[in-house]
Amino acid sequence: MLYPVRPLIALGFAVFGSLALAQSRPAKTAAPPPAPVAEAPASQGRCNEDDAGLSRLGRDMSALDIQNGDPRAALQSLIDKTLSRSKALGAVRLLADAARSDLEETRALGMPTASLNVGINGVHQSVGSTTVGRGGQLSATLSAGMPVWDAGRIAKLTEWRKELAEVASQGQRSAEEQLSLNVVTLALDRSRYVLQGQVYTQYVRKMACLVDALEIITKADRGRASELVQAQKSLQQADLSLEQTMSALRQTEVRMKRLVGEPLPPSIGMTAQLSVMPDLEQMQSDILLGADVAQAEAQARSQRSFAESVIAGQKPSVNLTGSASAMFRSGPGESRSNDIGAGVSVTIPILQPGAHAQASAAVQRYRATVLQRDEAIEAKRYRLLEMNEVGTSTLDRARRIVEILRNSDRVRASTLQQWQQLGRRSLFDVMAAEGDYYSMRVAHVNAMFDAQQIVALIWSMGRGVSAPLR
């Protein structure tokens, strides 16, 4: 929340002309009254943050416009655009589709299979130099098979593929959440720099106003030249801060265009939902709903199923087999034959070097994924506690800055009045008070947007950024 800048007390030519006379050093001969000061139009005496010093900016301020609509809807629109045009997310979606196709392939291992082999051969038989026969041979063989019992190997492989498909699906969700958090963070940074630009624009206008007034005063009293130089220096510093802010804004918009596309919508205002810390206990329970945690759990389950399939593959298996073949032979002594057979084949492993090591490796990988899952959950819990403390401290800092801003506003107004009317303060005191006030306004902007980005990060640890925005 920014506080409106209090308009400056009139710094017109007549006021500053009288100040020049009142605060000028004593001279042996009275200086004649400056005619231009008395004849200055009253409209030139107005000097505030809204209408002064515009000619000194020399740049386009249209980038500092803020959208007046619902910030939540604007953020959600940015998220939707990002997700719809991201090529990286498109690649992740294709990988998730491929994982589901792998699952269908594995499920088909338990179904009957059949194959047909057809062969055509030329036959030439001879005994010594005597040709016994020549002709052609046509053969066809149809074979079929089906697993009957395999100690659950195919079932475990199917579970493994199913969990891998879930891993890919949660990976897609995690990628979507990361993109959503990135675009929300960039949108908040953009709004941060827009508001900072507005503050620095007002600061530049204030300093430009003082420079304009002091240029007139210096014509009446050359002894005030040092004050004019100091005011010009403050104006240059304020303008430099504004230019740096505008550069940071342009850089942020370039990064946003890569995610959202062109043209960018107007920057959003402050979001009330992002300015309140979520309930800590609720967020701790929502951690288990996060995409990365769900992905780690699915990875652990997939490794367990794979280990069980490896162990089952080392046990006996039973399969149904069947075949039918026919052969026709042409030429002298033409013949035809058919052969049909069906039965059960039993495979019993007897000697398998390395089988125990293979099973042990699969089990160890499963245990490793379990530890990785637990580590990820524990790391997120402590990360959440850290971000909750940082966010609470940042919001408290923003509230404290509000109180400091009020006092700083009173100080700068009193300092300016004492300098103008009573001559008890120097221009250096006035510029110090102005600089302190505007720096506190920038600090307040930073504190509020730091808190909003922390809240968005906390949301991303649970159900995601999009869920609360909807």
Secondary structure, 3 states (H helix, E strand, C coil): CCCCCCCCCCCCHHHHHHHHHHHCCCCCCCCCCCHHHHHCCHHHHCCCCCCCCHHHHCCCCHHHCECCCCHHHHHHHHHHHHHHHCHHHHHHHHHHHHHHHHHHHHHHHHCCEEEEEEEEEEEEEEECCEEEEEEEEEEEEEEEEEEEECCCHHHHHHHHHHHHHHHHHHHHHHHHHHHHHHHHHHHHHHHHHHHHHHHHHHHHHHHHHHHHHHHHHHHHCHHHHHHHHHHHHHHHHHHHHHHHHHHHHHHHHHHHHHHHCCCCCCECCCCCHHHCCCCHHHHHHHHHHCHHHHHHHHHHHHHHHHHHHHHHCCCCEEEEEEEEEEEEECCCCCEEEEEEEEEEEEECCCCCCCHHHHHHHHHHHHHHHHHHHHHHHHHHHHHHHHHHHHHHHHHHHHHHHHHHHHHHHHHHHHHHHHHHHHCCCCHHHHHHHHHHHHHHHHHHHHHHHHHHHHHHHHHHHCCCCHHHHC
